[in-house]
């Protein structure tokens, strides 16, 4: 589990095809590797990946064909920068929102311009993900926890403050046309599942109107 608060920007050292998969090696002189061990998870541009090799300032992960097909990872090349976040600890300050590191789809940067000191960005996300987003809601883009300005059809608009632009790969490498990894708010996904279950007569308590009420949540074990 992650928070979407980027700890370091790494550089792709190599992408080596291995039996149809990819062995991805990422280097970072800023990420603290002292508490990282084999088998740990590091979100790399928002993708939760398992460390299989570890050096003093780099790590390697194996990326399956499924992950390649569902993310923007294939567009990466040696020298590209990626946003990095280690899996959170129970004692970690929760600065962003709940991020699973499971990419839901690939978006495209459709507009990017300076807006006072911030950067105004519009991202076209897959239409099937649009209903999971909301104005002033949370969305994860390339691993970064961001707040939406406005959702218009399947276009999400964002303002990136100078600090976020500087500590991520946005300022240097985001361009119109770039593909980015999108993870929608996990809470929206679970709420949809609750609604679908209630409408289909599933779970413990009938709720034919498909409404999530206090009684419905209590009957299904979500409240004490």
N, C-alpha and C positions, 0 to 999 in steps of 0.2 A: 504494500500500500504506500502511496505517495501523497504529497500535498500540492504539487505543481509549482513549488518555489525552487527555482533553479539554483544549484549549488556551484556549478562550474560550466564553462563552455569547453568541450573537448574537440579534438581534431581526429578525423578519420585517418588512421595510419595505413590500413589496407583492408580490402574486401576480396577475400580469396574464395572462389567457388570450390565447394567440397561435396562431391557426391550429389549434386543437385541443390544442396543448401549453400549457405554462405558463412564463412568464418570472418567475422567483423572484429577488427582491432581498433580501439579508440585510445588516444593518448591525451593526458591532461596533466599539466604541471600544477594546477590549482586545486584539484579534487583531493581530499584527504583519504588516502588509501590505507591508513593505519588500522582501521577497523573493518576492512573489506577482506573477505575470504572466499575461496572457491564455493560456488553454489549460491552466493548472495545475488540479490537482484539490484540492477541499476537501470533506471529509466533513461533511455537514450533517445532523444527527440520524442519522448512520450511513450516509447515502447518498453515494456517491462522485459528485460533480457537477463539471462542467467550467466554469471561469470564462470567461464571454464578454464581460462588461463589468466594469470595475474603477474604483473611486473611492478617495479617501483613507481612508475608513472603511467602505466597503461593496463588495459584489460582486454580480453578477447571473449566473444560470445558466439554461439552458433545460432543462426537465424534460419528457421524452417521455410519451406516453400509457401506454407499457409500464411506466415507472417509477411513474407515478401509480397505476396499477392494482395494483402489487405492494407498495406501501409505505403508510405512514400519512400521507403528505405531504398528501393532499387535505384532511385535517382541520385543517391549519394555516390560520391567518388572520393578517392584519396585526396586529402587536403580540405574537404568540406568540414564545416564546424557543426557540432551537435550540442544540444542542451542536455546536461546531465543532472540527475538527482538520485542519491542513494535511497533505498527503502527506509521509511521512517521508523523510528524507535518509539516505544510507549512514552518516553520522556520528551519526544520532539515537540517543539512549539508548532501548533497547527496553523500555519500562516496563510494557506490557500484554501482549497476545498478537497473533498475526498476524491482521489485520483487512483484508479486501479492499474493504469499502465496498459490497458487493453484497448487498442485503437479501434474505433467504431467505423471509421471511413477516412477517405482522403479528400481534403478540401483544396481549393485553388485561390491564391491571393489575386483578387480582381481589381483592387484599387489600393494605392499607397501614396500618401502625401503628407507633407509637414502641416501640423495644425498647432500654431503657437509653438510651445516647447515640446509638445508630444507628437507622436506619429499617428495619423488617422489611417486605419486599415479596414478594408472590406474583404471578407472571405466568402466564397461560394462553397457551401457545404452540400453533401449529397442530400437530395430531396427527402429521402426516407429518414434522415436524421433531424430535419428541420423542426418537427413537432416536439423534440426533446429540449429545444432551446427556448429561452424567454428573455425579453428585454430586462436588463439588469440582473440576469442570471449568470451562472458560471459555465465556462467551457474551457477545455484544455486544448491548446494548439501547440504542436511540437513539444509537448510536455510542460507548457507554461500555463499556469492557472490564470485565466483572464475573465474580466467582467464584461458582458456584452452591453454596448450602448443601446442597440436596437436590432431587432430581428425583423427582416422584411422578406417574406416568402422564404427562400433558402439562402438569403444573404445576411451574414452576421457582420455588424460593424463594431469596431473596437478602437479605443484610444490607448496607445502605449506610452506611458510616462518615460522620461529620460532614463531613470534608474533601471527600469525593466529592459529598455532597449540596450543599455550598456552591458548588463550582466547576462544577457542572452545572445543568441545569434541573429536577432532581428535587425539591428541597425546595420550590420555589415553585409548580411547575406539574403535578407528577404527582398524579393523583387516581384513585380506584377507577373503572374504566370507561374510562380513557384508553387509546387505541391507541398501541402503540410498535413501532418497527422492530426486527426480530430478525435477527441474522446468527449462524449456528451456527459452531462451530470448523471452520475450513477443513481441518484435519488429519483430522477425522472423515470429511469428505466424500471425501477422497482415499483413505483406508483402505477405505471402502465400495466405491469404484470398483476398487481392487486386489482385494478379495475377490470382487466380481462377475465381474471378468475371469478370475480364477483358476478360479472355479466353472464358467464357461462355456467353459473351454479356451482363453481368449485369452491374450495376452502371450506371452513366449518359452518359459516353462517350465510344464509341466503341474503342477497342484497340486490333485488331485481332492478333497482334504479341505477346500479353501477356507481353509487355514491360512497365515498370514503368518509364515514361518519365516526364519531367517537365510539359509538356502540359497536360498529363493525370492527374497528381496530382492537377494542377490548375483547370481543368474542374470538378474534383470531390470534390472540396472544401477543399483541403489540403494546399493550398497556397493562399495568398491574392494578 
